[in-house]
Amino acid sequence: MATPKLSPQARRLKTIIVALPILVASSYVFYKREIVKEVPRRTIPKPENVTPSATLESKVFPPDVDSESKRPSST
């Protein structure tokens, strides 16, 4: 089902209707964080002294799996 082409004025209005709420909401959050110095309510705790690649590797390859038993023998 094809939609009819919008006139330039209708396209501008649609852009404003879509963009304005996003702009207002993000500006409000930015104001609260930077001007009021309010901290976010929910934060994700970071693991201490672990590099991101080591964290990913430990999730993909759990430490209790023996990597030697997973390899096929070459003979």
URNOR-V484837 format. One line per field, one symbol per residue. phi: phi as a letter, one per 30 degrees, with the letter a starting at -180 (. if undefined). psi: psi as a letter, one per 20 degrees, with the letter a starting at -180 (. if undefined). burial: I if it has 24 or more other ideal C-beta (glycine too) atoms within 12 Angstrom, else O. A space follows every 10 residues. Layout:
phi->???
psi->???
burial->???
This chain:
phi->.dcddddedd dddddddddd dddddddddd dddccdiddd dcbcdcdchb dedddddddd ceddcddddd ddddc
psi->opqqpqqhgh gggggghghg hgggghhggg ghghgikpqq hpqpppqqkp qhhhgghhhg nqiipohhii pqqi.
burial->OOOOOOOOOO OOOOOOOOOO OOOOOOOOOO OOOOOOOOOO OOOOOOOOOO OOOOOOOOOO OOOOOOOOOO OOOOO
